[in-house]
Amino acid sequence: MNYNFLKDNKQTNFIVVLFFVIVNIIFKLFYIDHYSFWLDEATQGFISQKNLREIYLESLIYPNGPVYTFLLGVWMKAFGITEISTRFFSVLVSAATVPFIYFMVKKHFDVKTAIAAIAIFTLSNWQFYYAHEARSYTLVTLFVVFSFYSFFDYLKSFRKIHLVFYALSTSILLYIHLTSVLIISIQGIISLFYIRKNLLNILVLWVSMAIPVALLSIWFLNNNWFAGNETVWLSPPVFESLINMFSQYFNGRYIFYSFLVLTLVYIIKSFREKEFDKKFWGMFLWGTLPIIIIFLSSIYYNPRFTYRYMLYATIGLYISYAYLIFSLFKNKYLAYGLLIIVLVVQAFNFDPKLKRDGDWRGALDYYHSVKSDNSATILSAEYLHVPFTYYYNKDIFKDYKNIGNNLKNDNVYRGNNDKVLGHIDFSKYGQLHLILSHYHLIDPDSTLYNAVAKRYKLIDFKSFQKINFLTFDLNTIAKPDTLYYNFNDCGNCLDSDEGGNSKIAYVDENKEYSKGINRKTGFLVNNNSKKITVKAKTKYTNSTDDVAFVASIERVGPSGSKFLSYKIIDISENKTANSWESISTDIYLSGLERDDILKVYLWNKNKSKAYIKEIEIIY
C-alpha cells in the first residue's frame, strides 16, 4: 500500500528543498552574534587574511588542511571580518547541505524518509551551534555528504563517473579537516557488503579510495605537527561520555534511547525475514562507527573526543533514524505521529545559546574603559593575543605581520609565565592590567600571577567567562592581612595531635560536613579585597577516601543560597594518607556584598574519615 503524502516529482522536490533551505538560513541566523569569537574562531579569521602560500605554510604546523582557511579568506575579502559576516559563511554551508541530504536519501530510499532526515537535521542543536562558528565543521559535513553521495551512487550503478566525483570530493574533504579520514575506513567496510557479486567493481572503488589518501600524504609528510607535537588538551572519555555524545546529537537522551530500541527491533525483524538492507546499514555505520572509533582512540591514544570532530557523523544518524521510522511503522499515522513526536522533543530540548569559553567582546569593552597611557597590559596565555586584538583594534588585527610590535607600541605584552616580567620597565607605568585565560594549562603554578600579586596591590578584578581581568596598582606595595581560624570555639572538635593551639574538625561515616569558617564577608569589603587565598592543613585515612576541601562564597536570597565562587579540591589527590598536608586555593572577588557568606569546610562524599585544622584566609 502506498501511503506517501507527497509524490516524487520535480515540483515536490523543488518546494521541499527550497522550503528547508530557507528555513535553515533564517533559523540559523538567530543568535548568530550572541557570543563573541572564541580562540579558534579568531585564529581562523586571523590566518584566513593571509595569501594562499602563507595559508598553506600555516597548515603545515597545524593538523588541519588549508581548504577552509582559503575559502574563508576569499569570503572575508568580499564581505568583511565581522562576527556576522564570517559566521554567515558557515550558515550558508549548513543550509547548502540540505538538498544533498534530501536527494541522496530520496534516491536510495524514498521522499518521506528524505523529508524526515532533513527535518531532524534542521532541528539538530549541534548543527545549529556549529553553523554559528567561523570554523570548518559545517564544510566538513557538506563534503562528507558529497563523498557519500557519490559513493552510494557508484554502489548502485557501478558507473565510473561517480568515482570521479567521489575522488574529487573526498580529496578536498581530507584537505579541510583530518578527522574526516575516518570516513574512508567506514566506506571500505560498507563496500564489503557488495563484494561477493561485484569483486572487480569493488576493487576499482578501492583504487579510487586510495587516491584521496595518496594526495593527502603529500601534505601529511610535510606537516611538522605530526612529528611528536600532538597536544593533549582533553581528558580521556568514559562510557558515559559516549552515551552523552549520541544523546546530545539527537537533542536528548530519550530520542537516542528510542533510536536504540528501533534499531534492535529492526535487527530482529531483519533476522526473522532474512533481509539485509545494505544501504541502511551503510548509513548506520556512517552515523555510529566514526564516533565509536574516536571514542576508543581517545582512551588509548590521544583524547580527541569532542562534538565538533564528529559532527559529520550526525547525518548518518539522522538518515538512519528517519529510515527506521518509516521501515518499521507501516501505518502512516503511526509513522508520521512518531516523527512529529521526535521533532517536538528535539524542539523542546533545543538550546540556541550553548555556552562558549571566553567573552572576549565583554572583556575588551571593559578593557577600553579602564586602559590608559599610564598602564601596561600582560596577556597570558600569549597565543590569546589573536582574539584579544580582534576586539581591541581591527587595524592591528588586519596588519597580521606586525601584530606583536603594534601591541607592544600600545603597551600590551604577551607571556606564558613570570619570565615576561623581565621584559617590562614597570617604572614607566602606574597600573598593570593582567588578563589571564588558559593559565591552568600553560602556567599551572600561577608563576605570573603570584609574582605580580606578591609585589603589587590588586585593586580590581573582573571575570568574563573564564577570562580573568585583574588590575594592580604599581605604586602600592601589597600588604596582605591574614585571618586565622583554629577551631577553639568548636565544642565537639578534637584536641590537637601535635601539641599545637588549633583544635581539629573532622568528618566520618556519620558526619557529611565538618566544622569550619562560616562568616560574613564585611571584612573583605572593608579591605576592598579582590582576591583571597584560603589555606588549611588536612589529613585523610585511606586511599579510597572521597573527601573534598571546599571554599565558597555564597549570597543568601529569598529562594536560598547562590554560589558566587566555589572551589573544591580532593584532599587525597597527590597527598599521603595519615599525614597532615597543606592545601591552598585562590578565590577572586567581584561584586562582593557585606552580607555574603564565606565558608571553608570538608565535605565527606562517601562515608570516609578526614580531618582539617589551621585555616588561614589571606586577603
TIPA-324479 format. One line per 3 residues: for each residue x, y, z of C-alpha. Coordinates in nm, 3 decimals. Layout:
<pts>
X:Y:Z; ...;
</pts>
This chain:
<pts>
0.000:0.000:0.000; 0.140:0.336:-0.099; 0.082:0.591:0.175;
0.308:0.874:0.061; 0.160:1.216:0.135; 0.398:1.369:-0.118;
0.474:1.241:-0.462; 0.824:1.216:-0.604; 0.824:1.474:-0.882;
1.024:1.783:-0.973; 0.770:2.024:-0.828; 0.756:1.845:-0.493;
1.132:1.817:-0.474; 1.180:2.185:-0.557; 0.925:2.303:-0.300;
1.057:2.078:-0.022; 1.422:2.164:-0.080; 1.360:2.537:-0.119;
1.146:2.543:0.195; 1.404:2.368:0.413; 1.696:2.567:0.273;
1.518:2.895:0.352; 1.415:2.769:0.697; 1.773:2.664:0.770;
1.912:3.003:0.670; 1.656:3.206:0.865; 1.658:2.975:1.167;
2.037:2.964:1.192; 2.065:3.342:1.176; 1.909:3.366:1.521;
2.169:3.446:1.791; 2.447:3.434:1.531; 2.638:3.709:1.712;
2.519:3.630:2.064; 2.867:3.519:2.169; 3.199:3.673:2.083;
3.462:3.488:1.885; 3.644:3.232:2.090; 4.012:3.149:2.041;
3.979:2.909:1.746; 3.738:3.132:1.555; 3.955:3.440:1.593;
4.264:3.239:1.496; 4.082:3.102:1.191; 3.994:3.454:1.078;
4.346:3.576:1.151; 4.510:3.308:0.933; 4.246:3.345:0.660;
4.366:3.702:0.595; 4.694:3.570:0.458; 4.777:3.486:0.098;
4.750:3.135:-0.044; 5.117:3.048:0.007; 5.111:3.170:0.367;
4.790:2.977:0.435; 4.946:2.657:0.305; 5.261:2.708:0.515;
5.043:2.773:0.822; 4.861:2.445:0.756; 5.192:2.260:0.784;
5.220:2.347:1.153; 4.858:2.258:1.235; 4.662:1.933:1.198;
4.409:2.077:0.951; 4.438:2.131:0.578; 4.421:2.471:0.406;
4.096:2.448:0.206; 3.854:2.603:0.455; 4.104:2.872:0.554;
4.146:2.974:0.190; 3.769:2.976:0.122; 3.701:3.182:0.434;
3.973:3.425:0.326; 3.801:3.476:-0.010; 3.470:3.526:0.171;
3.623:3.776:0.415; 3.774:3.982:0.134; 3.427:4.013:-0.016;
3.213:4.057:0.297; 3.443:4.170:0.578; 3.563:4.019:0.905;
3.273:4.093:1.138; 3.125:3.817:1.354; 2.807:3.806:1.147;
2.975:3.806:0.805; 3.229:3.532:0.885; 2.977:3.311:1.063;
2.721:3.360:0.786; 2.952:3.160:0.561; 2.900:2.861:0.793;
2.524:2.922:0.794; 2.512:2.910:0.414; 2.726:2.596:0.402;
2.498:2.429:0.655; 2.189:2.524:0.456; 2.356:2.402:0.134;
2.387:2.057:0.291; 2.007:2.019:0.293; 1.946:1.949:-0.081;
2.227:1.695:-0.099; 2.094:1.504:0.202; 1.746:1.517:0.055;
1.831:1.393:-0.294; 2.070:1.126:-0.167; 1.811:0.982:0.072;
1.530:1.013:-0.181; 1.736:0.831:-0.443; 1.825:0.539:-0.218;
1.510:0.525:-0.003; 1.206:0.749:-0.065; 1.066:1.102:-0.032;
0.918:1.067:0.317; 1.246:0.937:0.459; 1.431:1.222:0.289;
1.195:1.483:0.436; 1.224:1.327:0.781; 1.604:1.327:0.762;
1.633:1.695:0.669; 1.371:1.790:0.929; 1.574:1.619:1.203;
1.888:1.784:1.063; 1.724:2.127:1.075; 1.640:2.095:1.446;
1.978:1.950:1.541; 2.119:2.156:1.827; 2.480:2.084:1.734;
2.431:2.155:1.365; 2.281:2.488:1.472; 2.569:2.554:1.712;
2.845:2.489:1.460; 2.663:2.690:1.195; 2.741:2.978:1.433;
3.114:2.917:1.425; 3.363:3.059:1.178; 3.523:2.715:1.165;
3.538:2.431:0.915; 3.292:2.184:1.067; 2.985:2.263:0.857;
3.202:2.249:0.544; 3.338:1.911:0.655; 2.980:1.791:0.695;
2.887:1.914:0.347; 3.182:1.741:0.180; 3.122:1.420:0.375;
2.772:1.423:0.227; 2.926:1.484:-0.119; 3.158:1.188:-0.065;
2.884:0.950:0.046; 2.651:1.076:-0.227; 2.900:0.967:-0.497;
2.995:0.656:-0.301; 2.640:0.522:-0.278; 2.565:0.624:-0.638;
2.858:0.412:-0.752; 2.744:0.114:-0.545; 2.401:0.146:-0.706;
2.509:0.166:-1.071; 2.886:0.097:-1.077; 2.927:0.382:-1.325;
3.283:0.516:-1.333; 3.172:0.882:-1.347; 3.065:0.855:-0.983;
3.419:0.755:-0.889; 3.549:1.077:-1.043; 3.317:1.283:-0.823;
3.400:1.060:-0.527; 3.776:1.100:-0.560; 3.744:1.476:-0.612;
3.507:1.545:-0.321; 3.692:1.316:-0.080; 4.031:1.463:-0.171;
3.902:1.813:-0.098; 3.742:1.684:0.222; 4.068:1.548:0.359;
4.232:1.884:0.297; 3.964:2.052:0.510; 3.996:1.855:0.833;
4.199:1.546:0.908; 3.940:1.369:1.129; 3.730:1.315:0.817;
3.981:1.049:0.709; 3.775:0.807:0.918; 3.503:0.803:0.654;
3.732:0.621:0.409; 3.765:0.338:0.660; 3.387:0.335:0.707;
3.329:0.333:0.331; 3.578:0.049:0.297; 3.373:-0.156:0.545;
3.047:-0.071:0.367; 3.195:-0.176:0.032; 3.241:-0.528:0.170;
2.860:-0.563:0.169; 2.874:-0.558:-0.213; 3.191:-0.751:-0.283;
3.055:-1.101:-0.337; 2.895:-1.040:-0.676; 3.090:-0.729:-0.773;
3.453:-0.803:-0.690; 3.604:-0.620:-0.987; 3.389:-0.311:-0.935;
3.476:-0.300:-0.566; 3.846:-0.332:-0.647; 3.812:-0.030:-0.877;
3.637:0.152:-0.592; 3.923:0.073:-0.355; 4.171:0.216:-0.604;
3.960:0.533:-0.618; 3.954:0.544:-0.237; 4.333:0.532:-0.235;
4.360:0.846:-0.449; 4.250:1.093:-0.175; 4.480:0.920:0.075;
4.773:0.943:-0.166; 4.705:1.312:-0.230; 4.676:1.377:0.144;
5.012:1.213:0.206; 5.185:1.499:0.019; 5.063:1.740:0.285;
5.087:1.491:0.571; 5.455:1.407:0.515; 5.546:1.776:0.513;
5.342:1.858:0.823; 5.552:1.937:1.130; 5.263:1.900:1.374;
5.268:1.521:1.347; 5.636:1.497:1.439; 5.561:1.449:1.808;
5.386:1.783:1.858; 5.037:1.648:1.916; 4.875:1.829:2.205;
4.670:1.665:2.477; 4.410:1.914:2.599; 4.116:1.686:2.678;
4.070:1.415:2.938; 4.015:1.058:2.818; 3.641:0.989:2.788;
3.443:0.733:2.986; 3.149:0.525:2.866; 2.905:0.789:2.991;
3.079:1.035:2.757; 2.986:0.813:2.462; 2.622:0.794:2.569;
2.615:1.171:2.621; 2.754:1.239:2.274; 2.494:1.024:2.100;
2.221:1.175:2.319; 2.335:1.532:2.251; 2.347:1.469:1.877;
1.980:1.363:1.897; 1.886:1.664:2.116; 1.810:1.439:2.409;
1.861:1.105:2.571; 1.505:0.983:2.510; 1.539:1.020:2.133;
1.869:0.832:2.145; 1.714:0.554:2.352; 1.425:0.529:2.105;
1.684:0.506:1.826; 1.847:0.211:2.006; 1.511:0.041:2.056;
1.410:0.087:1.692; 1.749:-0.045:1.580; 1.708:-0.355:1.797;
1.356:-0.415:1.663; 1.484:-0.370:1.308; 1.763:-0.622:1.366;
1.513:-0.878:1.497; 1.279:-0.809:1.206; 1.561:-0.841:0.951;
1.682:-1.164:1.110; 1.335:-1.318:1.105; 1.269:-1.210:0.747;
1.626:-1.294:0.639; 1.677:-0.948:0.493; 1.985:-0.728:0.489;
1.939:-0.373:0.364; 2.291:-0.275:0.261; 2.206:0.091:0.219;
2.052:0.126:0.564; 2.347:-0.042:0.733; 2.579:0.180:0.532;
2.403:0.489:0.668; 2.402:0.336:1.015; 2.778:0.276:1.008;
2.830:0.631:0.881; 2.645:0.759:1.187; 2.793:0.535:1.455;
3.137:0.400:1.368; 3.327:0.732:1.350; 3.204:0.821:1.698;
3.297:0.481:1.839; 3.639:0.484:1.671; 3.734:0.828:1.803;
3.597:0.730:2.145; 3.832:0.431:2.162; 4.129:0.621:2.018;
4.070:0.895:2.276; 4.101:0.639:2.553; 4.405:0.452:2.425;
4.593:0.713:2.219; 4.522:1.087:2.218; 4.200:1.234:2.364;
4.008:1.397:2.079; 3.654:1.307:2.185; 3.473:1.633:2.122;
3.146:1.716:1.949; 3.284:1.920:1.661; 3.513:1.648:1.529;
3.227:1.400:1.482; 2.964:1.645:1.362; 2.964:1.486:1.016;
2.852:1.153:1.166; 2.520:1.307:1.269; 2.399:1.295:0.908;
2.423:0.916:0.910; 2.239:0.908:1.244; 1.954:1.126:1.119;
1.912:0.931:0.795; 1.916:0.601:0.985; 1.655:0.723:1.232;
1.430:0.852:0.955; 1.458:0.518:0.773; 1.379:0.318:1.089;
1.061:0.517:1.149; 0.915:0.450:0.805; 1.054:0.099:0.774;
0.910:-0.033:1.100; 0.577:0.153:1.107; 0.371:0.063:0.803;
0.074:0.256:0.938; 0.117:0.608:0.806; -0.042:0.770:1.111;
0.193:0.590:1.349; 0.497:0.670:1.135; 0.422:1.039:1.092;
0.299:1.059:1.451; 0.631:0.926:1.581; 0.822:1.164:1.355;
0.623:1.459:1.490; 0.691:1.348:1.849; 1.063:1.326:1.772;
1.065:1.675:1.620; 0.869:1.817:1.914; 1.112:1.664:2.163;
1.402:1.799:1.957; 1.247:2.146:1.963; 1.172:2.124:2.336;
1.533:2.032:2.415; 1.678:2.287:2.174; 1.916:2.539:2.330;
2.017:2.821:2.092; 2.265:2.964:2.344; 2.507:2.682:2.414;
2.790:2.836:2.614; 3.134:2.913:2.478; 3.456:2.975:2.667;
3.568:3.333:2.684; 3.366:3.652:2.644; 3.635:3.848:2.460;
3.387:4.110:2.344; 3.282:4.186:2.702; 3.640:4.172:2.829;
3.764:4.420:2.568; 3.466:4.652:2.619; 3.572:4.673:2.982;
3.940:4.699:2.888; 3.875:5.001:2.669; 3.704:5.171:2.963;
4.000:5.129:3.202; 4.308:5.133:2.979; 4.519:5.447:2.992;
4.855:5.569:2.865; 4.983:5.513:3.218; 4.900:5.141:3.220;
5.072:4.828:3.093; 4.894:4.508:2.996; 5.012:4.148:3.010;
4.815:3.889:2.818; 4.853:3.524:2.917; 4.845:3.273:2.754;
5.045:3.451:2.488; 4.857:3.289:2.197; 4.539:3.464:2.315;
4.662:3.784:2.153; 4.456:3.691:1.846; 4.103:3.714:1.996;
4.226:3.999:2.218; 4.345:4.202:1.918; 4.031:4.133:1.714;
3.821:4.319:1.971; 4.093:4.563:2.073; 4.189:4.711:1.737;
4.080:4.574:1.400; 4.356:4.764:1.218; 4.623:4.590:1.426;
4.441:4.259:1.369; 4.448:4.310:0.991; 4.817:4.402:0.994;
4.895:4.041:1.082; 5.267:4.057:1.002; 5.329:4.329:1.262;
5.073:4.236:1.526; 5.330:4.174:1.802; 5.517:4.502:1.755;
5.195:4.702:1.723; 5.066:4.560:2.050; 5.394:4.645:2.224;
5.365:5.000:2.094; 5.033:5.013:2.280; 5.199:4.873:2.597;
5.043:4.528:2.555; 5.279:4.239:2.630; 5.240:3.864:2.596;
5.378:3.583:2.811; 5.304:3.239:2.946; 5.470:3.279:3.287;
5.663:3.516:3.511; 5.954:3.542:3.264; 5.763:3.809:3.072;
5.808:4.046:3.368; 6.179:4.078:3.289; 6.096:4.243:2.956;
5.884:4.526:3.101; 6.006:4.852:3.258; 5.742:4.895:3.529;
5.882:5.235:3.632; 5.703:5.383:3.329; 5.355:5.277:3.443;
5.114:5.337:3.728; 4.887:5.037:3.668; 4.917:4.685:3.536;
4.627:4.500:3.372; 4.676:4.125:3.388; 4.448:3.930:3.152;
4.459:3.559:3.230; 4.299:3.267:3.049; 4.414:2.910:2.987;
4.670:2.966:3.263; 4.590:2.628:3.419; 4.743:2.476:3.103;
5.043:2.699:3.033; 5.119:2.826:3.386; 4.971:2.567:3.625;
5.173:2.703:3.920; 5.045:3.058:3.855; 5.400:3.195:3.849;
5.296:3.509:3.662; 5.009:3.597:3.892; 5.199:3.513:4.210;
5.500:3.722:4.108; 5.280:4.027:4.048; 5.043:3.976:4.344;
5.328:3.940:4.595; 5.464:4.280:4.498; 5.172:4.500:4.396;
4.826:4.561:4.537; 4.533:4.412:4.347; 4.273:4.687:4.310;
4.020:4.537:4.069; 3.903:4.201:3.939; 3.651:4.108:3.671;
3.571:3.775:3.507; 3.436:3.728:3.155; 3.355:3.357:3.109;
3.695:3.216:3.209; 3.884:3.532:3.114; 4.013:3.685:3.437;
4.085:4.058:3.428; 4.299:4.185:3.717; 4.427:4.539:3.775;
4.723:4.614:4.004; 4.836:4.948:4.146; 5.208:4.962:4.069;
5.255:5.246:4.321; 5.122:5.046:4.616; 5.314:4.757:4.767;
5.100:4.455:4.852; 5.042:4.415:5.228; 4.816:4.116:5.279;
4.625:4.056:5.602; 4.557:3.711:5.739; 4.257:3.573:5.925;
4.341:3.267:6.135; 4.083:3.014:6.245; 4.187:2.740:6.489;
3.850:2.582:6.582; 3.895:2.674:6.951; 3.527:2.773:6.969;
3.425:2.426:6.843; 3.283:2.222:7.130; 3.293:1.881:6.964;
3.625:1.917:6.779; 3.930:1.710:6.865; 4.230:1.841:7.055;
4.549:1.898:6.859; 4.753:1.584:6.796; 5.079:1.776:6.765;
5.070:1.995:7.075; 4.959:2.299:6.875; 4.697:2.561:6.955;
4.444:2.454:6.693; 4.170:2.204:6.753; 4.079:1.959:6.478;
3.748:1.934:6.293; 3.657:1.613:6.117; 3.415:1.415:5.904;
3.333:1.046:5.937; 3.067:0.794:5.837; 2.808:0.989:6.036;
2.919:1.342:5.952; 2.894:1.477:5.597; 3.028:1.829:5.664;
3.298:1.937:5.906; 3.304:2.245:6.123; 3.478:2.537:5.957;
3.460:2.905:5.871; 3.113:3.050:5.825; 3.120:3.428:5.844;
3.004:3.735:5.659; 3.239:3.899:5.413; 3.217:4.252:5.550;
3.584:4.239:5.649; 3.675:4.173:5.285; 3.453:4.456:5.163;
3.611:4.695:5.415; 3.956:4.598:5.288; 3.847:4.632:4.923;
3.987:4.282:4.869; 3.980:4.148:4.515; 4.128:3.808:4.589;
4.174:3.575:4.885; 4.398:3.275:4.936; 4.246:3.001:5.150;
4.491:2.767:5.324; 4.447:2.479:5.567; 4.600:2.153:5.681;
4.410:1.834:5.602; 4.454:1.463:5.661; 4.271:1.160:5.525;
4.296:0.798:5.640; 4.257:0.568:5.338; 4.343:0.589:4.969;
3.980:0.513:4.886; 3.855:0.816:5.080; 3.638:1.063:4.892;
3.662:1.388:5.087; 3.678:1.738:4.941; 3.814:2.065:5.074;
3.556:2.332:4.996; 3.594:2.711:4.994; 3.294:2.912:4.878;
3.129:3.250:4.889; 2.750:3.242:4.894; 2.477:3.503:4.872;
2.159:3.432:5.064; 1.838:3.537:4.893; 1.463:3.473:4.920;
1.492:3.149:4.723; 1.802:3.019:4.904; 2.178:3.047:4.871;
2.356:3.121:4.546; 2.725:3.044:4.490; 2.929:3.347:4.385;
3.254:3.149:4.396; 3.314:2.782:4.460; 3.639:2.587:4.482;
3.653:2.216:4.559; 3.971:2.008:4.592; 4.005:1.634:4.652;
4.229:1.619:4.960; 4.365:1.276:4.868; 4.498:1.396:4.531;
4.879:1.382:4.530; 4.883:1.353:4.911; 4.990:1.086:5.160;
4.736:0.905:5.380; 4.751:0.962:5.761; 4.977:1.264:5.719;
4.897:1.631:5.763; 4.932:1.809:5.429; 4.891:2.175:5.334;
4.618:2.268:5.089; 4.557:2.604:4.921; 4.330:2.769:4.668;
4.267:3.121:4.538; 3.928:3.289:4.503; 3.887:3.609:4.305;
3.628:3.853:4.434; 3.393:4.064:4.225; 3.073:4.241:4.327;
3.106:4.127:4.689; 2.847:4.248:4.944; 2.880:4.269:5.323;
2.618:4.005:5.393; 2.767:3.743:5.161; 2.896:3.436:5.343;
3.247:3.290:5.330; 3.254:2.917:5.404; 3.550:2.679:5.439;
3.500:2.315:5.540; 3.544:1.948:5.449; 3.276:1.766:5.254;
3.253:1.392:5.310; 3.112:1.246:4.989; 3.131:0.876:5.072;
3.132:0.797:5.448; 3.506:0.850:5.480; 3.711:0.990:5.768;
3.925:1.301:5.735; 4.047:1.598:5.939; 4.106:1.972:5.898;
4.284:2.235:6.110; 4.462:2.572:6.098; 4.258:2.753:5.835;
4.404:3.079:5.704; 4.236:3.344:5.492; 4.495:3.573:5.331;
4.333:3.886:5.188;
</pts>
